[in-house]
């Protein structure tokens, strides 16, 4: 070997040795730096990889109804994914590996074809039962994905199915291997807030604002802090990737709480901060009343094609809202539903129309500088007031009279009559009327205990124009919410005591029960005399006025109809409402119904009020048997009422019926063809019995209370055609009794049991 080659080898050896020395020195330096300089940081990192604080979420509290049902609760749901793309070795029925001609294992889907075909229909049925979607929808969805050349290994079939349904699917033989348990490192099982009764009272219970958000509306939002509870923190030990277990208690450990904070704490327990589950709340909603309110309201909305509406039932003494239904037409589903951010009862404001006449008249009666007698007469029908453009008119029920008492103005809802009172007493001091109204009506935001965009009520400047002032006198020129209107009527029924509407009755924390007590907004809105007068006027509305379609003999209803233009461009569609309270003898409940944008009047919404009231009276045992009590009192007052009678019928048929029943038949003229029953009047020394009925010539007879057979016979005898709807006796007719009508025209009859 040449000298030159030897030198090259020596140089290479020296370089190699130097590299080894440098590398070794670097490693030694790194070890020393890690041990002495960065040792503390790396030890803390290692400790955190093995032991760390883990957050244990608290269980969110339940929301209950006042009748003991669960309205909202936290339940586990699953996102159902299938792995349709991964292949695995195939085995025969004996467990032997299946190979091809080259002795290579045969690869196939995770779901064997025989199991796939055998179980698919059953799995689709489970999904259909859990979601309400057709089974064929899932059948087509899964088959379409599986038929692809490269099926997805994480195919989303359906989100948010109940955990019980997901577990049932996991138990199907041959499918469990293909069901994905984790997606992106997260379990497909998660907890969500579920409403037991679906869409029932959802605006009151509360919607989640967004899927990603953790904020709510309704009771969920208002009591969120109480319902949420407090998440716990525990010292845990890593078992496997993503799995942590609490360490044994009694072990002393030092833990740095924050990487940027050099301070540390020493704990001797697994528990750093305990889990405090959320409190439960008991709402005021009664599911029985809520169901009838929603069903009846939806029926009226559907019948008249309304845009939205609400029905609210409140307990007079406490202000507890027992039912609150806010329905809006959903263009997607073509149904009336409770939609997010559409709490009609709390958030919307509208011009109330005639239901506000009660407020105006009550305010006038609280004015000590004037005196209004309900017997005093004012002009009705139509009138042009000075300094105003155009005229004010009533509906056709006032066309035949020029004046009416204040009591009849309320009963028949005369706009002109209310303007007459306002013009007479307040035309030169219009702000005074506004002040009087504000003193008795809750114009301020009620701040109710449901999270909603509660709108503020308003009154226009009455000094701006005389027309605005006159409009204000019959329920326009002011914007109020339905809940504010009901709060006022609740005060009238509660002897002037105005209470705040409440949606939560009780808070349950562990074993402690905190009752939410009534909140009094005003002890007395008017004198007892004024309140008694207003109650009588509201009874008159139902007994002989615009609300007579819900008149009943079982229990008394006091209330007021309301009709206002939905918008001024289309004067054929209205916001129709009815507000009142019951039973009249001792009011215990108040109720309001509002239906927006319908071609009908306030009396058409009163049927919802009556449906709710009938349900309440039937269920509330504390009211006693009102029907029987009234009958007994009536019989004691007039024993003649014990004898059977009909309103009006052919007298010969009556005689035969009474003879069959072996009951004396009392008549003043046995030769009369038609007879009408009239109650006895002691002051006139007249006994109860049948009196001759003379057919009114050229006028429509009064058929109300008659059987449909007798009414048809009577009208045919007078030369009129007849059409009828319903079942039972005649309760309404058109044209009205005593209306002039030529022979050959048709009279429409409406029947009810």
C-alpha positions in Angstrom: 0.0 0.0 0.0 1.4 3.4 -1.0 2.3 6.1 1.5 -0.4 8.3 0.0 -3.1 5.7 0.7 -1.9 5.3 4.3 -2.3 9.0 4.9 -5.8 8.9 3.5 -6.8 6.1 5.8 -5.3 7.9 8.8 -7.2 11.1 8.0 -10.4 9.2 7.6 -9.9 7.5 11.0 -9.2 10.8 12.7 -12.4 12.4 11.2 -14.4 9.3 12.2 -13.0 9.5 15.8 -13.7 13.2 15.9 -17.3 12.7 14.8 -17.8 10.1 17.5 -16.3 12.4 20.1 -18.5 15.3 19.0 -21.6 13.2 18.9 -20.9 11.7 22.3 -20.2 15.2 23.7 -23.5 16.5 22.2 -25.4 13.6 23.7 -23.8 14.1 27.0 -24.5 17.8 26.9 -28.2 17.1 25.9 -28.5 14.7 28.8 -27.0 17.2 31.3 -29.3 19.9 29.9 -32.3 17.7 30.1 -31.4 16.6 33.6 -30.4 19.8 35.2 -31.7 22.7 33.0 -35.0 21.5 31.5 -35.6 18.6 33.9 -38.4 20.3 35.8 -40.4 21.1 32.7 -40.0 17.5 31.3 -40.9 15.9 34.5 -44.1 18.1 34.7 -44.9 17.1 31.1 -44.5 13.5 31.9 -46.6 13.8 34.9 -49.4 15.5 32.9 -49.2 12.7 30.3 -49.8 10.1 33.1 -51.8 12.2 35.6 -53.9 15.2 34.9 -57.0 17.1 35.9 -60.1 15.9 34.0 -63.4 17.7 33.9 -66.5 15.6 34.8 -69.6 17.3 33.4 -72.5 17.9 35.7 -75.9 16.5 34.9 -78.3 19.2 33.8 -81.5 19.4 35.8 -84.9 18.4 34.6 -87.9 20.6 33.9 -91.2 19.2 35.2 -94.8 20.2 34.6 -97.0 21.2 37.5 -98.9 17.9 37.0 -95.7 15.9 37.6 -94.6 15.1 34.0 -91.1 15.5 32.7 -91.0 18.2 30.1 -87.3 18.4 29.4 -84.4 16.1 30.3 -80.9 15.2 29.2 -80.7 11.9 27.4 -78.0 10.0 25.4 -78.4 9.9 21.7 -76.1 8.4 19.0 -75.0 9.3 15.5 -75.4 6.1 13.5 -72.4 5.5 11.2 -71.6 2.4 9.2 -68.2 1.2 7.9 -69.2 -0.1 4.4 -65.7 0.2 2.8 -63.3 -1.8 5.0 -62.6 -5.4 3.9 -61.8 -8.4 6.0 -61.1 -12.1 5.6 -64.1 -14.3 4.9 -64.9 -17.5 6.8 -67.4 -20.2 6.1 -70.1 -21.4 8.4 -67.7 -23.8 10.1 -65.2 -21.1 10.8 -62.7 -22.1 8.1 -60.9 -19.4 6.1 -62.2 -19.0 2.5 -59.4 -18.9 -0.1 -59.3 -18.4 -3.8 -57.8 -20.7 -6.5 -54.3 -19.2 -5.7 -54.7 -20.0 -1.9 -55.1 -16.3 -1.2 -57.7 -15.3 1.5 -61.0 -14.0 0.0 -61.7 -10.5 1.2 -65.2 -9.1 1.7 -67.3 -6.5 3.4 -67.5 -6.3 7.2 -71.2 -7.3 6.8 -71.6 -10.7 5.2 -74.0 -10.6 2.3 -76.4 -13.1 3.9 -76.5 -11.0 7.1 -76.9 -7.8 5.2 -79.9 -9.0 3.2 -81.5 -10.8 6.2 -81.2 -7.9 8.7 -81.5 -4.7 6.6 -85.3 -4.5 6.7 -85.4 -4.9 10.5 -82.7 -2.2 11.0 -84.6 0.2 8.8 -87.7 -0.5 10.8 -85.9 0.4 14.0 -84.6 3.6 12.5 -88.1 4.5 11.2 -89.6 4.0 14.6 -86.9 6.1 16.2 -87.1 9.1 13.8 -90.5 9.0 12.2 -89.0 8.8 8.7 -90.1 6.0 6.3 -88.2 2.8 6.5 -87.7 2.9 2.7 -85.7 6.1 3.2 -83.1 4.3 5.2 -83.3 1.3 3.0 -82.5 3.3 -0.2 -79.8 5.3 1.6 -77.8 2.4 2.8 -78.2 0.4 -0.4 -77.0 3.3 -2.5 -73.9 3.8 -0.5 -73.0 0.1 -0.4 -73.4 -0.2 -4.2 -70.7 2.3 -4.8 -67.3 1.2 -6.1 -65.6 2.6 -3.0 -68.1 2.8 -0.2 -67.4 5.1 2.7 -65.7 3.7 5.8 -67.6 6.2 7.9 -71.0 6.6 6.3 -73.5 8.8 8.3 -76.9 7.1 8.2 -78.8 9.3 10.8 -77.8 11.7 13.5 -79.3 11.8 16.9 -81.2 8.5 17.2 -82.1 7.4 20.7 -79.4 5.4 22.5 -81.9 2.5 23.0 -82.4 2.3 19.2 -78.7 2.4 18.6 -78.1 -0.5 21.0 -80.8 -2.5 19.4 -79.1 -2.2 16.1 -75.7 -3.1 17.6 -77.3 -6.4 18.7 -78.1 -7.5 15.2 -75.9 -10.4 14.3 -73.3 -9.6 11.6 -73.8 -5.9 11.8 -72.1 -4.9 15.0 -68.6 -5.0 13.5 -69.6 -2.4 10.9 -71.1 0.0 13.3 -68.6 2.9 13.9 -68.1 3.7 17.6 -65.8 6.7 17.3 -65.5 9.5 14.7 -62.4 11.7 14.7 -61.5 10.3 18.1 -64.9 11.1 19.6 -67.6 8.7 20.7 -70.7 8.7 18.6 -72.7 8.7 21.8 -73.5 12.2 23.1 -76.0 13.8 25.5 -78.7 16.2 24.3 -81.6 18.0 25.7 -84.8 16.2 24.9 -88.4 17.4 25.2 -90.7 14.6 26.3 -93.8 15.9 24.6 -92.1 17.1 21.4 -93.3 20.5 20.3 -95.7 21.0 23.2 -95.0 24.3 24.9 -91.5 24.4 23.5 -91.3 28.2 23.6 -92.0 28.1 27.3 -89.6 25.2 27.9 -86.9 26.7 25.7 -85.0 26.1 22.4 -81.3 25.8 22.1 -80.2 29.0 20.2 -77.8 27.1 17.9 -76.4 23.6 17.6 -72.9 24.8 18.5 -74.2 27.2 21.1 -74.8 26.4 24.7 -77.4 29.0 25.3 -81.2 28.6 25.4 -84.4 30.5 25.3 -87.5 30.0 27.6 -87.2 28.5 31.0 -84.0 26.7 29.9 -82.4 30.1 29.3 -83.7 32.0 32.3 -82.8 29.3 34.8 -79.7 28.2 32.9 -77.3 28.7 35.8 -79.4 26.7 38.2 -80.1 23.9 35.7 -76.5 23.7 34.5 -74.9 22.9 37.9 -71.2 22.8 38.4 -68.7 20.6 36.5 -66.3 18.6 38.7 -62.6 18.2 38.4 -60.8 15.0 39.4 -57.1 13.9 39.4 -57.1 11.1 36.8 -54.6 8.5 35.6 -54.2 7.7 31.9 -55.2 4.1 31.3 -55.1 4.0 27.5 -55.3 6.6 24.8 -58.3 8.8 25.6 -59.3 6.7 28.7 -58.7 8.2 32.1 -59.5 6.8 35.5 -59.6 8.6 38.9 -56.5 7.8 41.0 -56.9 6.2 44.3 -57.8 8.5 47.2 -55.2 9.2 49.8 -52.2 9.6 47.4 -50.3 12.9 47.9 -49.6 14.6 44.6 -48.2 17.9 43.5 -49.9 19.4 40.5 -49.2 22.5 38.4 -52.6 24.0 37.5 -51.3 26.2 34.7 -48.3 25.7 32.5 -47.5 29.4 32.6 -47.9 29.5 36.4 -45.0 28.3 38.6 -47.3 27.8 41.6 -48.6 24.4 42.4 -51.0 22.7 44.9 -50.8 19.4 46.7 -53.9 17.3 46.8 -54.6 14.2 48.9 -57.8 13.1 47.1 -59.0 12.3 43.6 -61.6 15.1 44.0 -60.3 18.7 43.3 -63.8 20.2 42.7 -66.9 18.1 43.3 -69.6 17.6 40.6 -72.7 19.5 41.5 -75.6 18.4 39.4 -78.1 21.0 38.2 -81.3 21.8 40.1 -84.6 20.7 38.8 -87.4 23.2 38.2 -91.1 22.7 38.3 -92.9 24.8 35.7 -96.4 26.2 36.1 -97.4 24.5 32.8 -100.1 21.8 33.2 -99.9 19.4 30.3 -103.6 18.7 30.3 -104.5 22.3 29.9 -101.6 22.9 27.5 -102.7 20.1 25.2 -106.3 21.4 24.9 -105.1 25.0 24.4 -102.7 24.0 21.6 -105.2 21.6 20.0 -108.1 24.1 20.0 -105.8 27.0 18.9 -104.4 25.0 16.0 -108.0 24.1 14.9 -109.0 27.7 14.7 -105.8 28.7 12.9 -106.3 26.0 10.4 -109.9 26.8 9.8 -109.4 30.5 9.2 -105.8 30.3 7.7 -104.2 32.5 10.3 -100.5 33.5 10.4 -99.9 32.9 14.1 -101.7 32.9 17.4 -101.4 32.3 21.2 -103.6 31.0 24.0 -102.7 31.7 27.6 -104.3 30.4 30.8 -103.4 32.0 34.1 -104.3 31.4 37.7 -105.7 34.6 39.1 -104.4 34.5 42.6 -100.8 33.4 41.9 -100.1 34.5 38.3 -99.0 31.0 37.5 -99.3 30.4 33.7 -100.9 27.0 33.4 -100.9 26.9 29.6 -99.1 29.0 27.0 -99.3 28.0 23.4 -97.6 30.1 20.7 -98.2 28.7 17.2 -96.8 30.0 14.0 -97.3 28.7 10.4 -94.1 26.8 9.4 -93.6 27.1 5.7 -91.3 24.1 5.6 -93.6 21.6 7.2 -96.9 23.4 6.3 -98.0 23.0 9.9 -98.7 25.3 12.8 -95.9 24.8 15.3 -94.0 26.4 18.2 -91.0 27.8 16.3 -87.7 29.2 17.8 -87.7 32.9 18.5 -91.5 33.1 17.9 -92.9 33.3 21.3 -96.2 35.1 20.3 -97.5 35.4 23.8 -94.4 37.2 25.2 -92.5 38.7 22.4 -95.1 40.0 19.9 -97.0 43.3 20.2 -100.2 44.2 18.4 -103.0 46.7 18.3 -105.6 44.9 20.6 -108.8 46.5 19.3 -111.9 46.1 21.4 -110.3 44.0 24.2 -108.7 47.3 25.1 -112.1 49.1 25.6 -112.2 47.4 29.0 -108.9 49.2 29.9 -110.2 52.6 28.6 -113.5 52.4 30.4 -111.9 51.2 33.6 -109.4 54.1 33.4 -112.2 56.6 32.9 -114.1 55.3 35.9 -111.0 55.8 38.1 -111.1 59.5 37.2 -112.6 61.3 40.2 -113.3 64.4 38.2 -116.0 62.8 36.1 -118.9 60.3 36.7 -119.9 57.7 34.2 -123.1 55.8 34.7 -123.5 52.5 32.7 -127.2 53.5 32.1 -126.3 56.8 30.4 -126.9 56.8 26.7 -124.4 57.8 24.0 -124.6 57.9 20.2 -123.7 54.7 18.3 -123.8 53.7 14.6 -121.8 56.3 12.8 -120.5 59.8 13.5 -118.1 62.4 12.2 -116.2 64.2 15.0 -114.9 67.8 14.7 -111.3 68.3 13.7 -111.0 64.8 12.3 -110.9 63.4 8.7 -113.5 60.9 7.8 -116.1 59.3 10.1 -116.1 56.5 12.7 -118.6 53.7 12.3 -119.8 50.5 14.0 -120.6 47.2 12.5 -124.1 46.4 11.2 -125.5 45.4 14.6 -125.8 49.2 15.5 -127.3 50.3 12.1 -130.9 50.2 13.4 -130.4 52.4 16.5 -129.0 55.9 17.1 -128.0 55.6 20.8 -127.3 52.9 23.4 -126.4 52.7 27.1 -122.7 52.4 28.1 -123.5 48.9 29.2 -124.7 48.1 25.7 -121.8 49.9 24.1 -119.5 47.4 25.9 -121.8 44.4 25.1 -122.0 45.2 21.4 -118.5 46.7 21.2 -119.4 50.1 19.8 -116.5 52.1 18.6 -118.6 55.2 18.2 -119.9 54.9 21.7 -116.4 54.7 23.2 -115.3 57.7 21.1 -118.4 59.6 22.4 -117.2 59.1 26.0 -113.6 60.0 25.2 -114.6 63.1 23.3 -117.0 64.3 26.0 -114.6 64.0 28.9 -111.0 64.2 27.5 -110.9 66.0 24.1 -109.3 69.0 25.8 -107.1 67.0 28.1 -106.0 64.0 26.1 -102.7 63.3 28.0 -104.8 62.8 31.1 -106.5 59.7 29.6 -103.1 58.3 28.6 -101.9 58.8 32.2 -105.0 57.1 33.6 -104.4 54.1 31.3 -100.8 53.8 32.3 -101.8 53.8 36.0 -103.9 50.6 35.6 -102.3 48.8 32.6 -98.8 47.1 32.8 -97.1 49.1 30.0 -93.6 48.4 31.5 -91.8 45.2 30.4 -93.0 42.4 32.7 -89.5 40.7 32.8 -91.1 37.3 33.0 -89.1 34.2 33.9 -88.7 32.9 30.4 -85.9 34.1 28.2 -87.5 35.8 25.2 -87.3 39.1 23.3 -89.9 40.7 25.4 -91.2 43.8 23.6 -92.1 47.1 25.2 -95.6 48.4 24.9 -96.3 51.9 23.7 -98.9 54.6 23.2 -98.8 57.2 20.5 -98.7 60.9 21.4 -102.4 61.6 21.8 -101.8 65.3 21.4 -100.5 64.7 17.9 -104.0 64.4 16.4 -107.6 64.1 17.4 -107.9 61.0 15.1 -105.2 59.2 17.0 -107.0 60.1 20.2 -110.3 58.7 19.0 -108.6 55.6 17.7 -107.0 55.1 21.1 -110.5 55.1 22.7 -111.4 51.9 20.9 -108.1 50.0 21.0 -105.9 51.3 18.3 -102.9 53.8 18.5 -101.3 51.5 21.1 -99.1 48.4 20.9 -99.2 45.8 23.7 -98.2 42.2 24.1 -100.8 39.4 24.7 -99.3 38.7 28.1 -99.8 42.3 29.2 -103.4 42.2 28.2 -104.0 39.0 30.1 -102.3 40.5 33.2 -104.8 43.4 33.2 -107.8 41.1 32.8 -106.4 38.8 35.5 -106.4 41.9 37.8 -110.0 42.6 37.0 -111.0 39.0 37.9 -108.8 39.2 41.0 -110.5 42.2 42.6 -108.0 44.7 41.4 -104.8 42.8 42.5 -102.3 42.8 39.7 -99.8 40.0 39.8 -96.8 39.2 37.6 -97.1 36.2 35.2 -94.9 33.3 36.4 -93.7 30.3 34.5 -91.8 28.5 37.3 -93.5 27.2 40.4 -90.7 25.5 42.3 -86.9 24.9 42.3 -85.6 21.6 43.6 -82.0 21.5 44.8 -81.2 18.1 46.3 -83.8 17.7 49.1 -84.6 21.4 49.3 -87.7 22.7 47.7 -88.0 26.5 47.0 -91.5 27.7 46.1 -91.7 30.7 43.8 -94.1 33.1 45.5 -96.5 35.4 43.6 -95.1 38.8 42.7 -97.6 41.6 43.2 -97.2 44.4 40.7 -100.0 46.6 42.1 -102.3 45.9 45.1 -105.3 47.7 43.7 -105.9 49.1 40.2 -109.4 50.4 40.9 -112.0 50.7 43.6 -114.3 47.8 44.5 -117.3 49.6 43.0 -115.5 50.2 39.7 -114.3 46.6 39.5 -117.9 45.3 40.2 -119.3 47.4 37.4 -116.6 46.2 35.0 -117.3 42.6 35.9 -121.0 43.0 35.2 -120.2 44.7 31.9 -117.9 41.8 30.8 -120.6 39.3 31.8 -123.0 41.2 29.6 -120.6 40.8 26.6 -121.0 37.0 26.9 -124.7 36.9 27.9 -126.1 39.3 25.3 -123.2 40.8 23.3 -120.5 39.9 20.9 -119.4 36.9 22.9 -122.8 35.2 23.2 -121.5 32.3 21.1 -119.8 30.9 24.2 -122.6 31.6 26.6 -123.3 28.6 28.8 -125.5 27.5 31.7 -122.8 25.4 33.5 -120.5 28.2 34.7 -120.3 31.9 34.1 -117.8 33.5 31.7 -116.9 37.2 31.7 -114.8 38.6 28.9 -114.4 40.8 25.9 -114.0 40.2 22.2 -111.5 42.2 20.2 -111.0 42.7 16.4 -108.4 45.0 14.9 -107.0 45.3 11.4 -103.9 43.2 10.8 -102.6 45.8 8.5 -104.2 48.9 7.0 -103.6 47.9 3.4 -106.0 44.9 3.7 -109.1 45.7 5.7 -110.5 42.2 5.3 -108.0 40.4 7.6 -107.9 41.0 11.3 -106.1 40.2 14.6 -109.0 38.6 16.5 -108.9 38.0 20.3 -110.9 37.2 23.3 -109.9 37.9 26.9 -111.7 37.2 30.2 -112.0 35.1 33.3 -114.1 32.4 34.9 -116.1 31.2 36.8 -118.0 34.5 37.2 -119.2 33.8 40.8 -115.7 33.4 42.2 -113.1 33.9 39.4 -110.1 31.6 39.6 -108.7 31.6 36.1 -108.1 34.2 33.4 -107.5 33.4 29.8 -106.6 35.2 26.5 -106.7 34.0 22.9 -105.2 35.9 20.1 -105.2 34.8 16.4 -103.3 37.0 13.9 -104.2 37.7 10.3 -107.5 35.9 9.8 -110.7 36.9 7.9 -112.8 36.5 11.1 -113.8 38.4 14.3 -113.0 38.1 18.0 -116.0 36.0 18.6 -114.6 33.3 16.4 -111.5 33.0 18.7 -113.8 32.8 21.8 -114.4 29.1 21.1 -110.8 28.4 22.0 -111.4 30.2 25.3 -114.5 28.1 26.0 -112.6 24.8 25.1 -109.9 25.7 27.6 -112.5 26.7 30.2 -114.5 23.6 29.8 -111.4 21.5 30.3 -110.4 23.4 33.4 -113.8 23.2 35.0 -114.0 19.5 34.3 -110.6 18.8 35.9 -110.4 21.2 38.8 -112.2 19.4 41.6 -111.8 22.5 43.9 -114.4 24.3 41.8 -117.0 21.6 42.8 -119.9 20.7 40.6 -120.8 24.2 39.3 -123.4 22.9 37.0 -125.3 21.1 39.7 -124.9 23.9 42.2 -126.4 26.4 39.7 -129.3 24.0 38.9 -130.1 23.5 42.5 -130.1 27.2 43.2 -132.3 27.8 40.2 -134.8 25.2 41.2 -135.1 26.6 44.7 -135.8 30.0 43.2 -138.3 28.8 40.6 -139.7 25.3 41.2 -141.6 25.5 37.9 -138.2 24.9 36.1 -138.4 21.2 37.2 -141.1 20.6 34.6 -139.9 19.7 31.1 -140.4 22.3 28.4 -139.2 23.3 24.9 -138.6 26.8 23.6 -141.0 26.8 20.7 -142.8 24.0 18.8 -146.2 23.0 17.2 -148.7 22.9 20.0 -150.3 19.6 19.0 -146.9 17.9 19.2 -146.3 19.4 22.6 -149.6 18.1 23.9 -148.9 14.6 22.7 -145.4 14.7 24.3 -146.7 15.9 27.6 -149.5 13.3 27.6 -146.9 10.6 27.0 -144.8 11.8 29.9 -148.0 12.1 32.1 -147.1 15.7 32.9 -149.7 18.5 33.0 -149.6 20.7 29.9 -150.2 24.4 30.8 -151.3 26.6 27.9 -153.3 29.8 27.6 -154.7 29.0 24.1 -155.1 25.4 23.1 -156.2 26.3 19.6 -152.9 28.0 18.7 -150.9 26.2 16.0 -147.5 27.3 17.4 -146.7 27.8 21.1 -143.7 29.4 22.8 -142.7 28.7 26.4 -142.4 31.8 28.7 -141.2 31.8 32.3 -143.5 33.1 35.0 -143.1 36.6 36.4 -144.2 37.1 40.0 -144.6 40.8 39.7 -147.1 40.4 36.9 -148.8 37.4 38.5 -148.0 35.4 35.4 -147.3 31.6 35.6 -144.8 29.7 33.5 -146.5 28.0 30.6 -147.1 28.0 26.8 -148.4 31.0 25.0 -149.6 31.4 21.4 -146.8 32.3 18.9 -147.8 34.6 16.0 -145.7 34.3 13.0 -144.0 37.7 12.2 -145.0 38.7 8.6 -142.2 39.6 6.3 -139.6 39.1 9.1 -137.3 36.2 10.0 -138.6 34.4 13.1 -136.4 33.6 16.1 -135.5 29.9 15.8 -132.8 29.8 18.5 -133.3 27.0 21.0 -135.6 25.0 18.7 -135.0 21.6 17.3 -133.9 21.5 13.7 -137.0 19.7 12.7 -139.3 22.3 14.2 -137.2 25.2 12.9 -137.4 23.8 9.4 -141.1 23.3 9.6 -141.6 26.9 10.9 -139.4 28.5 8.2 -141.0 26.4 5.4 -144.4 27.5 6.6 -143.3 31.1 6.2 -141.9 30.5 2.7 -138.2 30.5 3.5 -135.6 28.0 2.3 -133.4 26.4 5.0 -129.8 25.2 5.3 -128.1 24.1 8.5 -124.8 22.8 9.8 -123.9 21.0 13.0 -125.8 18.7 15.4 -128.3 19.6 18.2 -130.5 22.6 18.7 -130.3 26.0 16.9 -127.8 28.3 18.6 -127.3 30.9 15.8 -129.1 31.9 12.6 -128.5 34.3 9.7 -130.3 36.6 9.0 -130.9 37.6 12.6 -134.4 37.4 14.1 -136.8 40.2 13.1 -134.7 41.0 10.0 -136.9 41.9 7.0 -136.7 39.2 4.4 -138.8 38.4 1.4 -140.2 34.9 0.8 -138.0 32.6 -1.2 -134.8 33.5 0.5 -132.7 31.1 2.5 -132.1 31.2 6.3 -128.9 29.5 7.6 -129.0 27.7 11.0 -126.1 26.7 13.1 -126.7 23.8 15.5 -124.8 22.7 18.7 -125.5 20.1 21.4 
